[in-house]
Amino acid sequence: MKPKKKISPKRNEIINRMAHAIRGGAARMDRFAIRLEDSAKCGVCSRDGRTMVRLTYENGDQDFLGKTCARYVMEKVNADQPFVN
């Protein structure tokens, strides 16, 4: 899926960093989106939302991603070609 809008380089770098952490085993993303009691900011685009996907790192830190940003991260993880850090 190609994004409708061009993703900014800063957001693209954040997406690449998260995808690299998932591929390397340092992070794990929940399979389904969860409904939060209080709204949280997306770790990529900083939008507020209550329906988010949780990204948990090995050290216990958590990031919440909007559904669209989570889709972009998972596309990078599942891409056949390696991405540059």
Secondary structure, DSSP 8 states (H G I E B T S, - for coil): ---SS---HHHHHHHHHHHHHHHHTSEEE-SS-EEEEEEEE-TTT--EEEEEEEEEETTS-EEEE-HHHHHHHHHHHH-SS----
